[in-house]
Amino acid sequence: MSQERFDAIVVGGGMAGASAAYRLAKAGIRVLLVERGNYAGAKNVTGGRIYTHSLEQLIPDFRKRAPLERKVTQERISILEGGKSTTIEYNGAAEHSDEESYVVLRSVFDKWLADEAASAGAMVVNRIQVDRLLMQGDRVVGVRCGNDEAYANVVILADGVNSLLAERAGLRAPLRPADVAVSAKEVYTFNKGVIEERFGLAADEGASWLFMGDITHGLMGGGFLYTNKNSVSIGIVVSLEHIGEADATIEDMMNEFMAYPTVARLLKGGKLVERSGHMVPEAGYQAVSTLSGDGFIIVGDAAGFCVNMGYTVRGMDFAIASGMYAADAVIKAHKLGDFSAGAMRYYDLKVEDSFIGKDLKQYRRLPDFLNNPRIFTAYPAMVNGIMQDVFTVNGKGASPLVPKLLKRVNKAGLVGLAMDALKGGRAL
């Protein structure tokens, strides 16, 4: 790779980077994709749900080719507190194809997407660590990997949430603890047929199950579970900003989560085959800083493209779309022969005008709203207490239900509840 030149270099083989490389290669652009893992996806450990509207734009026939685990047809949210739980469930298939979502195993899916890029003509190189960006003044002109250098008209940075290349080069602001969360994940395998029986699913149907409550010890975060073909991906995500103040480690929280009766029953008989940890961007719009400049573009998690909506965390559809928009900007610049900051700004405008910019702006207040201990302690206790009152029959004679409910609400704090409801309404 020493002293080679390309039209574009993509750093990182996740969804954003592979999508950019694929689209560039399809357009005849000479592109190099550099991945530090043994293969693309080897280091990706996110929960595993992808909303496919952007993937459908990238590869229209992906359903016939992509390694999809299950189509999500079952949505569940459980509120946990003191060993008790209240669960809300929705069952129903998407009405339109661009509204579908699937469960994927990132190590499998990302490798497939990078292989698609290679088949389209991209040069994919694994097990290569990019040490730094090569600069000529304020312009990015390539990358240095050990003793090797590779040059390009533009470098697309898709190196994940903890992107140090742009930061070290002074191209973007340093990452703050408030901008990210730490995630722990495990994968359990089961005998054939167990997933369908345990979750009430057909052979190709999948479940997305989210959990919130006292498992995060008052910190913003929650648990997740996704059903694969013959396994489940389960984990917990906790805001990094105040994790040092918590009375439990992320490992303790994970163990408590899996010990909950609701969760433990789901894992019974499963075999642990994977354990991993990772950081994920969670601050949304507030964490987005520099997106492009003279000879470079930043995409996916590296750009901060992720939104925590409380009941779901989205990032994969943002990653694929941002990779496509980056490729479109490079293709346009290639035709014009102009890779300046002004030309790269085309990417910024595409992001701003797309669902990425619109969704990030729409939910920009959610991180502040969710960073509230009452949401994860007092309110789960209130909800489970109300459900207990509703369903308890003890032979002592019925008592009015409304006073019981008001007692639960007052215990949680009526004024605080009203203020939080108002703030939550504004955030949504």
Secondary structure, 3 states (H helix, E strand, C coil): CCCEEEEEEEECCCHHHHHHHHHHHHCCCCEEEECCCCCCCCCCCCCCEEECHHHHHHCCCHHHHCCCCEEEEEEEEEEEECCEEEEEEEECCCCCHHHCEEECCHHHHHHHHHHHHHHHCCEEECCCCCCEEEEECCEEEEEEECCEEEEEEEEEECCCCCCHHHHHCCCCCCCCHHHEEEEEEEEEECCCCHHHHHHCCCCCEEEEEEEEEHHHCCCCEEEEEEECCCEEEEEEEEECCCHHHCCCCHHHHHHHHHHCHHHHHHHCCCEEEEEEEEEEECCHHHHCCCCEECCEEECHHHHCCCEECCCCEECHHHHHHHHHHHHHHHHHHHHHCCCCHHHHHHHHHHHHHCHHHHHHHHCCCHHHHHCCHHHHCHHHHHHHHHHHHHHCCCCCCCCCHHHHHHHHHHHHCHHHHHHHHHHHHHHC
